[in-house]
Amino acid sequence: MPEPEIPNTFLDGYAQILGDVAGTGRRLTREELEIRRALGRQAAEAGHQLRALVRMHLAETRTAWPSAAPGATAAAVGAVAESVLAAAEQAVDAFAEGFERAQRLTVRREEAARREFIDDLLYGRSDLGRLAERATRFGLRLSRAHAVAVAAGPDAYTETDTVPRHVESALLARFGGRKILITTKDGRLICIAPGSQPDVLRYFAKQAHAATDGGRVAIGRAHRGPGGVVQSYDEALDALDLADRMGLEDPVLYSADLLVYPVLTRDRQAMSDLVRSELGPLQEARGGAEPLLKTLSVYFESGCVAAETARRLALSVRALTYRLERIHQLTGSDPSDPMHRYTLQTAVIGARLLDWPANEV
């Protein structure tokens, strides 16, 4: 986009100042400096570039440079030049100061507007039609489907921290022309991308996992409309929470792969009854239910292969066999029996989801 033409109004009074200074050798008055600052502020608000404005001042300095008086000595000419250059320095410095103040204020306003938009977008607190209008300012077209990825690391992050800026730079370098929004929320990194471009979120997950020293990333499903962003964001948060409760070790979680878990807990009372009836007797074991519950969990994760389960638990196969037999004795269900296995495994998943036995169900 070409630089808009800069009006000469930003030079108002500048040539007169140089002429007056050349004759008197004085410095700029407080009022003159404040006028230059005001002009700089107006130039920033009009969207002009400081470099072009400084160049315009230098050109005007050459044009308005006072002529030496007839018969003036070299010393007198030098004194005039020194006074004019000092005045030009004062004037341009005051102009740049006003310009930079206005820019900082604009940046703060933009940051506040961006943060307010992000909060409204992720919490769904604003009118959806108005939200969609505001989204175009930040490069999002909410009439289309979007998906959200959330990265959680060992630390809480803000947008000015090194980790978010590193991840954002990597994404912009690779996908600069795409409609992507990268931010932070509640200490986590957030990436919102069009649902038709899953490669963006996969790359975000890779970069965020590395930048956060092995942090975990969850990706929600793509949904259409302003409310779709909220839904995808909630799915990603639920996936992170689920990973903590279930002890899932995958660095990248897709909510689409975890839909079975909310289905299992949709009827919380029924799941609580199953956990109590199927696993409650494990509390009678020496050491409580937790060691045997972990044994069942690892056994099912290992495909019910005794040798692999024993290796993961750092047990001998004989010790593992004893534990499985003890579970059979207490619950009446045999983990190695296909007829009993599904019920036991469902109960184990429910126990993790409900945080049993730490919490009563």
Secondary structure by P-SEA (a helix, b strand, c coil): ccccccccccccaaaaaaaaaaaccccccaaaaaaaaaaaaaaaaacccaaaaaaaaaaaaaaacccccccccaaaaaaaaaaaaaaaaaaaaaaaaaaaaaaaaaaaaaaaaaaaaaaaaaaccccaaaaaaaaaaacccccbbbbbbbbbcccccccccaaaaaaaaaaaaacccccccccccccbbbbbcccccaaaaaaaaaaaaaaacbbbbbbbcccccaaaaaaaaaaaaaaaaaaaaaccccccccccccaaaaaaacaaaaaaaaaaaaccccccccccaaaaaaaaaaaaaacccaaaaaaaacccaaaaaaaaaaaaaacccccccccaaaaaaaaaaaaaaaccccccc
